Amino acid sequence: QVQLVESGGGSVQAGGSLRLSCIASRVVFRTMAWYRQTPGPQRELVASIRAGDVENYAESVKDRFVMSRSPNRKAWYLQMNRLEPEDTGVYFCNAGGDSGDWGRGTQVTVSS
């Protein structure tokens, strides 16, 4: 099990940027990911980095968000650009998918 702590959330106006960070208590070799919980029923996968450093993005954030990780595999980041009100939600970092480990989340609020 790994402890994950997110930071970097906040409130911005539409068109602005935020950078989220996820710090892990130990090295992570599993898939690293960012999810978000919006006022809908399900938690949505936003971005992930899996084996071979293959990146994957939700269609709604492609070309706006960029995920990266630290060389020591103990942190990963989400650079969010051209934010939209629809991006508002609680963002969670995750290691290992649905049955893996989760942070407590960080709130992102985008106002129009």
Residue frames relative to the residue before (quaternion, step in Angstrom):
aa qw qx qy qz dx dy dz
Q 1.0000 0.0000 0.0000 0.0000 0.00 0.00 0.00
V 0.1315 -0.7843 0.6034 0.0602 3.55 -1.06 0.76
Q 0.3465 -0.7123 0.5694 0.2200 3.57 -1.04 0.79
L 0.1219 -0.7960 0.5926 0.0192 3.53 -0.95 0.97
V 0.0579 -0.7958 0.6027 0.0021 3.55 -0.93 0.92
E 0.2186 -0.7826 0.5739 0.1019 3.53 -0.73 1.12
S 0.0406 0.7623 -0.6459 -0.0099 3.52 -1.32 0.42
G 0.6316 0.5877 -0.3848 0.3280 3.53 -1.32 0.17
G 0.4896 0.6543 -0.4489 0.3615 3.57 1.21 -0.04
G 0.1593 0.7864 -0.5889 0.0963 3.52 -1.31 0.16
S 0.5324 -0.6012 0.4858 0.3451 3.52 -1.33 -0.31
V 0.0497 0.7874 -0.6104 0.0706 3.54 -0.88 1.00
Q 0.4956 -0.6125 0.5129 0.3407 3.52 -1.30 0.23
A 0.6538 -0.5010 0.3858 0.4155 3.54 -1.21 0.48
G 0.7450 0.3481 -0.2957 0.4862 3.53 -0.97 0.96
G 0.6028 0.5829 -0.3491 0.4183 3.55 1.27 -0.27
S 0.3970 -0.7067 0.5419 0.2221 3.54 -1.36 -0.04
L 0.0259 -0.7489 0.6610 0.0392 3.51 -1.32 0.50
R 0.1870 -0.7528 0.6175 0.1306 3.55 -1.23 0.51
L 0.1870 -0.7845 0.5859 0.0787 3.53 -0.68 1.15
S 0.1523 -0.7724 0.6107 0.0849 3.53 -1.15 0.69
C 0.1052 -0.7545 0.6443 0.0675 3.53 -1.18 0.65
I 0.1055 -0.7958 0.5958 0.0241 3.55 -0.68 1.14
A 0.2194 -0.7915 0.5639 0.0860 3.54 -0.79 1.10
S 0.5314 -0.6534 0.4474 0.3008 3.55 -1.15 0.69
R 0.7878 0.0414 -0.0512 0.6124 3.57 1.25 -0.26
V 0.7118 -0.4418 0.3282 0.4365 3.55 -1.31 0.16
V 0.1931 -0.7791 0.5908 0.0818 3.54 -1.00 0.91
F 0.1268 -0.7983 0.5863 0.0528 3.53 -0.75 1.08
R 0.5705 0.5831 -0.3790 0.4369 3.59 1.27 -0.13
T 0.7062 -0.4089 0.3409 0.4667 3.53 -1.32 -0.03
M 0.2205 -0.7439 0.6206 0.1135 3.54 -1.02 0.93
A 0.0432 0.8338 -0.5450 0.0765 3.55 -0.84 0.87
W 0.2411 -0.6938 0.6515 0.1900 3.47 -1.46 0.22
Y 0.0714 -0.7593 0.6463 0.0232 3.52 -1.02 0.93
R 0.1233 -0.7766 0.6026 0.1360 3.53 -1.26 0.20
Q 0.2608 -0.7284 0.6170 0.1441 3.49 -1.25 0.67
T 0.0852 -0.7805 0.6193 0.0113 3.53 -0.48 1.23
P 0.6838 -0.4754 0.3244 0.4485 3.63 -1.20 -0.02
G 0.4936 0.6032 -0.4667 0.4180 3.60 0.97 0.82
P 0.7112 -0.5091 0.2988 0.3817 3.53 -1.31 0.13
Q 0.8051 0.3064 -0.1405 0.4880 3.58 1.02 -0.67
R 0.4717 -0.6159 0.5456 0.3169 3.48 -1.29 0.49
E 0.2536 -0.8029 0.5312 0.0945 3.57 -0.77 1.09
L 0.4068 -0.6732 0.5589 0.2625 3.55 -1.03 0.82
V 0.2263 -0.7941 0.5550 0.1011 3.57 -0.70 1.11
A 0.7788 -0.1642 0.1644 0.5826 3.57 0.83 -1.01
S 0.0166 -0.7965 0.6044 0.0034 3.54 -1.18 0.55
I 0.1744 -0.7153 0.6616 0.1418 3.48 -1.37 0.40
R 0.0536 -0.8153 0.5765 0.0040 3.55 -0.58 1.09
A 0.8135 -0.2731 0.1830 0.4798 3.55 -1.35 -0.11
G 0.7888 0.2542 -0.2192 0.5150 3.52 -0.92 0.93
D 0.4652 -0.6987 0.4215 0.3431 3.55 1.33 0.24
V 0.3009 0.7386 -0.5350 0.2787 3.55 1.01 0.83
E 0.2384 -0.7891 0.5565 0.1040 3.56 -0.71 1.12
N 0.0537 -0.7781 0.6258 0.0123 3.53 -1.13 0.72
Y 0.0793 -0.8115 0.5789 0.0051 3.57 -0.94 0.91
A 0.5166 -0.5816 0.5202 0.3524 3.52 -1.21 0.52
E 0.6095 -0.5817 0.3931 0.3682 3.56 -1.06 0.73
S 0.6674 0.5451 -0.3038 0.4064 3.56 0.99 -0.84
V 0.7601 0.3559 -0.2026 0.5045 3.61 1.18 -0.38
K 0.4073 0.7132 -0.4810 0.3067 3.58 1.23 -0.09
D 0.8188 0.2183 -0.2054 0.4896 3.54 -1.09 0.85
R 0.7057 0.3902 -0.2807 0.5205 3.60 1.26 0.07
F 0.7690 0.2826 -0.1444 0.5549 3.59 1.03 -0.81
V 0.0775 -0.7726 0.6284 0.0463 3.54 -1.17 0.66
M 0.1858 -0.7777 0.5942 0.0867 3.54 -0.84 1.05
S 0.0264 0.7831 -0.6208 0.0264 3.55 -1.08 0.76
R 0.2332 -0.7603 0.5857 0.1567 3.55 -1.28 0.22
S 0.5489 -0.5950 0.4678 0.3548 3.53 -1.27 0.37
P 0.6207 -0.5633 0.3872 0.3840 3.60 -1.13 0.53
N 0.7049 0.4540 -0.2761 0.4698 3.61 1.06 -0.65
R 0.4252 -0.7483 0.4251 0.2801 3.59 1.31 0.16
K 0.5394 0.5980 -0.4254 0.4128 3.58 1.05 0.72
A 0.7677 0.2113 -0.1612 0.5831 3.58 1.24 0.19
W 0.0203 0.7702 -0.6362 -0.0401 3.51 -1.23 0.45
Y 0.2955 -0.7835 0.5432 0.0613 3.47 -1.24 0.68
L 0.1350 -0.7564 0.6306 0.1090 3.51 -1.29 0.36
Q 0.1556 -0.7714 0.6143 0.0578 3.54 -0.49 1.24
M 0.0795 -0.8145 0.5745 -0.0102 3.54 -0.55 1.20
N 0.0440 -0.8106 0.5828 -0.0373 3.55 -0.57 1.22
R 0.8255 0.1812 -0.1544 0.5118 3.56 -1.29 0.41
L 0.0620 0.8465 -0.5237 0.0736 3.53 0.88 0.98
E 0.2038 -0.7674 0.6024 0.0820 3.52 -1.16 0.79
P 0.6462 -0.5210 0.3698 0.4173 3.62 -1.13 0.44
E 0.6273 0.5557 -0.3309 0.4338 3.58 1.12 -0.64
D 0.5924 0.5635 -0.3643 0.4460 3.59 1.26 -0.21
T 0.4478 0.7019 -0.4491 0.3243 3.59 1.24 -0.15
G 0.4170 0.6826 -0.5255 0.2898 3.53 -0.95 0.92
V 0.5305 -0.5648 0.4992 0.3879 3.52 -1.34 -0.21
Y 0.2124 -0.7934 0.5648 0.0798 3.54 -0.74 1.12
F 0.1306 -0.7996 0.5859 0.0176 3.52 -0.87 1.09
C 0.2466 -0.7166 0.6127 0.2241 3.55 -1.05 0.59
N 0.1479 -0.7952 0.5880 -0.0079 3.49 -1.16 0.79
A 0.0982 -0.7563 0.6430 0.0704 3.51 -1.17 0.69
G 0.8492 0.2050 -0.1475 0.4638 3.54 -0.74 1.03
G 0.6285 -0.5925 0.3382 0.3736 3.58 1.13 0.42
D 0.8267 -0.2807 0.1716 0.4565 3.53 -1.37 -0.19
S 0.7552 0.3594 -0.2073 0.5075 3.58 0.96 -0.76
G 0.5249 0.6556 -0.3950 0.3724 3.55 1.28 0.20
D 0.7043 -0.4490 0.3554 0.4196 3.54 -1.18 -0.65
W 0.1733 -0.8017 0.5706 0.0407 3.54 -1.09 0.85
G 0.3950 -0.6519 0.5834 0.2804 3.49 -1.26 0.53
R 0.6307 -0.5565 0.3921 0.3725 3.55 -1.33 0.03
G 0.5583 -0.6393 0.3732 0.3745 3.57 1.24 -0.20
T 0.1183 -0.7565 0.6385 0.0782 3.49 -1.30 0.49
Q 0.4315 -0.7350 0.4719 0.2255 3.55 -0.87 1.00
V 0.0691 -0.7519 0.6548 0.0326 3.53 -1.04 0.90
T 0.0104 -0.7954 0.6053 -0.0302 3.56 -0.76 1.05
V 0.0761 -0.7930 0.6045 -0.0033 3.54 -0.73 1.13
S 0.1620 -0.8059 0.5660 0.0621 3.55 -0.62 1.13
S 0.4515 -0.7031 0.4848 0.2585 3.54 -1.09 0.71
